[in-house]
Every structure is written in C-alpha cells, then in structure tokens.
C-alpha cells in the first residue's frame, strides 16, 4: 500500500465528508453563484457565503465579506502584495519564504517597490530583533511565512504582529503550511492580510484558497471582469468581495473548503496538531539515529512543524525520492521546493533535499516504515 508523505504539497487523502459534499454539489446544484436568480444559482450563492462564514469563524475574522476567494495561496499572495504596494514602498521579508512571495516582490522591483530579506539561522529560526532592525522609514509591510514549506520552522506570528503595530505596518502572513493545523487568530495576531490555500491543512480540493483583507488595507484589485454586480458599469465595482472576485468561482472547491473546516471543527484543531506533532516526534527520533542521513532544521518539535528535509550521503535527493517511490511505495518530494533562499540558508541549493511532510491521516506504522526505508537504503548504497 502506498504511503503518502507529501502533505506539504497537498493533503491526501481528503476526508470522506469532503468527497461527499463535492459529489453532492456537482451532481445536484452546480450552477453559477451570483449570476442568475433561479433556485440553483441561489443555492450556490448560499453555499459560497456559508464557506465565507466558516472561514471567518475559524480565523476570528469579524466580517465574512472581507474573505476573498482565490484559486490558491499563490494568487492570494500576489493580490496582497501587488494590490497593497506602490512605488517608493518598502517590504521586509525573510530567507525562508516561498517563491510565491519572493517572485512577486522581485517583479515589483521594476515598479519601484523595494524589499529587504532578513536572513534566518541555518535551522530556519527568525531573529525578531533583525526583523525589526530592517524596518526603514518607507517600510509599509512585513511579509512572513508562518511555517517553512522546506523544514517546517515556525515563526511567532503574534510577536511579529506586535512589531507591525508598533511601527504602523501591514502584516501579511503566508499560512500555506499552517492553516488548519496551528491556531490563527487575525485579531489577536494583528494580521492584516492572511493568505492560505484550501487544499492543504484545510482539507479542501486543489484550485482553492483565500485572502483575508483587514479594514486597515486599501487593496487594489489585480484583475477585472464579470462579478454579477453593477453589470451596467464598465468599471470594476468597489464593493467587497466582488471587487476581487472577477470571473466564475470554483464552486465545488469552495464547498470542499467549507466542508474541510467543518471536518476540522468536528475533531478539534488541537487534536489534529497533537496527532501530527506526535508522529513528527516519533519520526524525528528515529531518523536522527540513521548513519549517513543529514536532517535539516531544528532537532526538536517545539519550534517546527512535522515537515522534514533530509539528504543521504550516498544518493542525490531526486534519486532518493525515486527509490522511496519505486521500491518502497513512499511518496515524498525530492529536489528543490520553490524556496531557493531557504535552500541557501540550510545549505542545500545545489543538493536539493527530500521532504517528508506528515498529515492527519498518517499512522505510526507508516512513519516507522519510512524511517526503516531510509536506514535500509543507506545500508544498501554505502
């Protein structure tokens, strides 16, 4: 049986409730929300709003209409960055960011938006003193990942939010790897822009995501088109959320996202986190004892999520991932992970790394088998 340990890419399998809700949507009422007045379209509109309410409640967002649906976290981050920043603005970010932050910032340089990248430690730890010291008179935003997609290092979102408030800055949190696993409270953490995918820790389908936009943000839209509102006008309507949701929404995906949050609530986010954390502790203890294996990041689960990047002395990262897949039926991700500065930080830009990312549906037996596979591969190749 295949062991799936690539949950940082997308969570698999999905809960049965999610699959049932999507099937019901596609089979029984999959019309176009907000575009017609018939019963099916109205049902779709209610389902979309229900998911906005689910997201708002889950992240302590006061106004559900400030939740903008996107196709993924990448689109949400692009909207947050390109909709907020203007020529002359400055952004502070870190070396552990995904390319979904680094590439938009790079493209914005041509428009006169500057940025500073704060270097993290070799284990991915962010020094908050360095972060605050990088703030300039024209700094407008701190853009920081909550959890590294490469080595699982966690950043203290609440403390970063406090820095933002002291300096009257916008706080953009990339929650791609943390939403649904670690508690996020936009009010308590002073988050102005929260970007998350639906298909990872929130158990929804691919092609879903959202951006929360706080009342402190004056966000430009980055695309225009049909919204189902103000259709007599040729200019984009300015009301939330229509201003940012041009085009037909991914209704089955949005339904899956709302159902995924219901699933989390039925179990409890604390229970999900503790289960994943326990598996991570078991896995980390086992692999730290394997000769010839380099384990990157913190050697404790106190400041990291159960996302582990490793390399064997005897095989390249892509070769190791292929052996795990072909000979042991273990799904991981080898090579680079869309985070070049993070790889540079931990010293794997040339080597790449094999990432094991654990999820709620993994078991201790699977973790034990993965650790034994690594040990056996090393013995067979040294």
N, C-alpha and C positions, 0 to 999 in steps of 0.2 A: 504493500500500500504506500502511496506517495505521502511523504511528509513535507508539508508546506511551511517553510520558514522564511518567507519573503513578504511579511505583513507590512513592512515599511514602504513597499511599493504599492500594494493594495491588499486589503484584508480578504482572506479566503479561508474557509467558505463563508457565505453570508448566512445569517440566521434564517431558519425556515419561515418565520413570520414576515421577513422582508421579501422573500421569494413569493410568498402567497399574496402579499399586498400588491406587488408589481404585476403578478399574473391577473389579479382581480382588476387592476387599473387597465391593463392592456386589453383584457377580454370584455370588460363591461362598461367603461366610461371614458376611454382615452380620446376625448375631444380636445379642443384648444381653449385653455383658460383665458378669460378676459377678451375674447374675440367675438363671441356670439351670445345671444340671450336665451338660447334653448336650455333645457334641463341638464343635458350632459355637460355643456360648457360651464353652467353654473356650479355643477358638482365639482368639476375640475378646479374652478376658482376657489371653492371652499377647501379643497384638499391642499392647494398651494398655500392658502392663508393658514391652515392648520399647522403645516410644517413650519411656517414662519413663527407661529406661536410656540411650537415645540422648541425651536432653536432659541428663541428669546428666553423662554423659561429655563432652558438648560444652561445658558451662559449669563443669566441675570441681566438681560437686555430689557430696558424699560419699554421701548416702543418696537413692536414686531415689524412695522413697516420700514424700519431702518436696517433690516436684514435684506441684503441684495443677493439674489441667486446668480451663480456663475457656473461655468462648465467645469471648473476645477479650482484648486488653490492658486495655480499659476495665473489664471485670469483675474482672480480676486486680488492678488498681489500687484499685478500690473495696473489694475484700476486704482488701487490705493496709492501707488507711487506716482503714476502718471496723471492721476486726477488731482493730486494734492500739491505737487511740486511745480515751481516756476523758476525761470532764470534768476540766478542770484541766491537761490535757496541752497542749504547745505544739509546733508543727511549723515548720521553716524550709524554704522553697522558693524558687523564682526566677520572674522575669518571663517566662522562655522556656518555661514549662510549657504543656502541652496542657490543654484543659478536662477531660480525664479525671482530672487531678489537682486542678485549680482548683475544679471544681464539687463534688466530694466534700468538699473542705476547706471550701468555703462552706456546705454543708449541715451539716457537723459543728460549725460555729459555734453553731448553735442548741442543741447538746448541751453547750456549754461548752468546746469544743476551740479553742484559739487558734492562729493562724499568722502568720508574718512572711514577706513576699515580698521577696527581695533583688533589686534592680534590676540588670540586666545592661547592658553597654555597647550603643551603637547598632548594633554589629556582632554582638551576641549573646554577647559574652565575659563569663564569670562571674568576678568578683574573689573569690578564695578568702578573702582577708582580711575582706571584707564578709560573706561567708557565715559565717565563724567568729564574727565580731563580733555576729551576730544571735542567737547561742545564748543562751538565758536559763536560769535555774535549773530551770525546769519543762519545758525542751525535751526531747522524747522522740525525735524523729526528724528527719533531713534527707531530704526527698523531692525528687529532682533528676532531670531528664531527661538521658540520655546524649547525645542528639543532637536538636537542634531540628527539628521537623517543618516549620517555616516556612523557615528559612535554613540549616539543616544545621550550625549551630555545635555543636562538640563540647565536652563537659565532661570534665575529668580525673577519671574515676571512682576511680582508685586513690588519688589525693590526697584526694578527698572522703571515701573510706572511712577514711583515716588520721585525718582530723579527727573522724569519728564515733567511732573507737576511743579517741582521746584524751579525749573527753568522755562516753564510755559511752552513745552514742546509737545508735538503729537507723538503718540506711542503706537507704532504698528507692530503687532505680534503675529508672526508666522506660526500658526498652530497645526501645521500639516501633520506632524508626528505626535501631537499631544491631545488634540481634541477628542473627547470621548474616553480618554484614559486618565488624564490628570485634570483635576478641577480647575476651571477657568471662570472667573467672575469679573466681567468687564468693569463693573463699578468699583469693586474692591481693589482691582489691579490697575485702575486708571487707564484702561485700554481704549484708545480712540478708534483704532482700525484693527479688526480681528479677521484674519483670513484663514479659512480651513477648507479641506476637501470633504466630500461626503463619503468617499469610498474607502477610507482607512479606518480610523478608530470609531467612526460614527456608523459603520456597517452598511452604508448605502452603496449604490451602484457607481461605477465609473461614469464620468461625464457630469458629475455634480460637485457643487461647492458653494461657498457663500462668503460675503464680506459684510461685516457689521461696520456701520459708519456712525460715529457718535455725533451729537449735535454740535460739537466743537469743530467739526470738519466742514469746510466748504469744498466739496468734491466735484470736479468737472467729470462729465461722462466722457468716455473714450470711444464710444460708438453711438450712432444714431439710427433710428429706423422705426418700424411699427411697434406700438406699445398697447394698442387697443384703447388708448385715451387721447383726448384732444386731437382726434383724427382729422379735423378740419384745418389743422395748422401744419405748415411745412417745417416748423422748427420743433426741436425736441421739447416735450413737456418737462417742466421742472419739478413735478411732484414726485415724492418717494412712494414706492421704489421704481416707478415706471421710467424715470429719467435714466436709469442704469440697466434696464432690462429689455432692451430692444430685441425684437425677434421672438420666435416661439420658444417657450420654456420647455425644458426636458421634464415633462410631467411624470412619467414613470420613475425617473431618477429622483425627483423631488419627493414623490410618495415613498420611495425606498429610504430616503434620508430621514423623513419624519418617523417611519416605522423603525428604523435603526435606533433613533433616540428613544423611542418607546421601549425597545428591547433593553437598552442600557438602563433606563429607569426601572425596569422590572427586576433587574438583577442588582443594580446599585453600582455606581462608578467606582466606589471604594473597593467593592468585591472584585470587580474586573481588574483594577490596578493591582490589588494584592495578589491575585492569581498570576498575572503576568510577571509581577515582581518576584514571586516565589520561584517560578520557572527560571527566571533570569539568574537568580542566586544559585540555583542548582547547576545550571549550565556553566556559569562563570567559574564556580568552584572546580568543576570537572576539567574545563579546558585550560585553566591556569596551570594544571599539573601535566599537560601534554608536552613532552620534549619536542623541540623544533617548531613550536607554534608561538607566534607573536600575537598577543591580544592587545589591541589599542584602546585607549581611553582609561577612565577610572577603573580601578580594580575593586570597586565596591558599588553596590546598587543604591547607595544613599543619594548620589548626585547624577545618576544616569538612568535612562530607560533601558529595557531589555532589547537593545539594538547593539550588536557586537560586530566589529570589523576585525578580521584576523588574516594572517598570512602564514603559510608553511615555508620553512627554509628550502624545501625540496621541490616545490611546484609554484608556477606562477598563479596569480589569483584566478584568471579565467580558466586555466587548466584544472585547478582545484574545484572550482564551481562545476565544471563539466563532469569531473569524476564523481562528485557528490550526486549529481543528477543521474548520470548514466549507470553507475554501479550501485548506488545506494538509494536511489529514488528520493533524494532530499533536495528540495527546491531552495536555492539561495540566490544571491546576486553577486557576481564577480566583476572585477574591473573597477572603473571609476563610477561615481554615484552622483553626477550632476552637482558636485560641490568641490570644485578644484582647489579653492583656498583651504577648505577643511582637510583635503588630502595633503596639501602642502604643510599645513600645521602639524599633522601627525606623521609626516614623512613618507607618504605613500603615493605621491603624484606619479612617480614612474612605475611603481609596482602595482598600483591599484590595491584592492582588498576584497575579501569575500565577506559579505554581510549576512549574518543570521539575525533575523528580526522576528521576535516571538509575538504571538497573539493569543486572544482569549480562548480559542478553540484548540490550541496546542495542549499536549499532555506531557506528563513527566516521562512516560515511556518513550515518546518521540524525542525529547531532549536528551535522554540517556543514549538513544541510538545515534543521534547526531554527534555527540561527544565521542562515542566509541568509533564512529566512522572516521573522524579526524585523526584519532590515535592510530587506527589501523592504516589509513592512507600514509601517514608519516612513516610507519614501520615498513610499509611496502615500497617506499620510494627513497629511503635514505641510503 
